[in-house]
Amino acid sequence: MTLPSRYRKLVIHESTGDFRSSTRVVWQDWVDPGPGEVVIRNKFAGCNAVFDKNLCRNAIRYVNVVPPFDMGIEAVGEIVACGAGVTTLRVGDAVAHSKLGSGFREYQVASATRVIRIREASAEILTLIPTGISAMVGLERVGEVRSGDTVAVSAAAGGLGHIVAQIAKLAGCHVIGLTSDARKIPLLRELGIDRPVDLRNESLREVIEREYPRGLDVAYDSVGGEVFDTFLDHLAMRGRLVISGHTSDFDKTIENVAQPRIYRKLYWKSASVRGFQNQAFPEFFDEAAARILALYYAGRLRPLVDPTPFQGLEQAADAEEHLLSGRNLGKVVVRL
């Protein structure tokens, strides 16, 4: 295999707060893999629009963005070179890898210990690693989901939500799936969601109060705002509300909400609100990756890749804006 002397990658060159104006495609000189490393030719990269836009605002609390800053997190591809001491992987292996700065580029150098071998380098894998891992760890380890639970999932047709909903169904739960687009309701039913809710034409509060008077055992929320408030008000006895983001207002001025302190809503029900970010639970990553891939290969999970085509690094901004618009069905992916 002939390897290039240089390749292209996407970097933040200026922190404008907007992905399109903050980023540009630049050339990177080839770097041979060191001991214990491999080089991967990326074929597909996943979009994480809220996180990426926050990077462009330098608003991620645990990351200091100093341009030029490499962009992208997860990618799947094929190993094209192995460094000394690598014995578990070989050239030609299809692999998945996730690390900040490694996704939006044509080639990447990765530690062999962080690479996950897969059967085929397909876009569908990006719905599982690391997105599906977040769904599994957040729901099982943080939400402590149990068979028979009533589980509500916001953005249930999104890249994260559609996996959360399916894992909850596999666990034997009754699942309520939220969407703000009536066109996505049939898809939610196809995924096995018991009660799709069209937020534009139905009141979530009224649906829960009328149909689920006992409340929600687990609410998995990545939207925030009024959805979060409604979930909080309708937790069941010992209910768990998992915060996995707040896309509705992540880039807006912090809203000061005048209402009773949260303990008045939680204490009498022994309920809880639990924040969750995948990188804070690394001890569960490997086990969850193996298990979610096994479910996929066994045909028990249906990963959704948004059908809108995005080709090349030049269309990464288009892909990010498409995801932020909320029009997506499943994971938004850029083909490299």
Beta strands, then each sheet from edge to edge (+ up, - down):
strand 1: 6-12
strand 2: 23-29
strand 3: 37-46
strand 4: 69-70
strand 5: 74-82
strand 6: 94-98
strand 7: 107-111
strand 8: 116-117
strand 9: 150-153
strand 10: 174-179
strand 11: 195-198
strand 12: 216-221
strand 13: 235-243
strand 14: 272-275
strand 15: 333-335
sheet 1: 2+ 1- 4+
sheet 2: 7+ 3- 5+ 6- 8+
sheet 3: 7+ 3- 15+
sheet 4: 11+ 10+ 9+ 12+ 13+ 14+
end
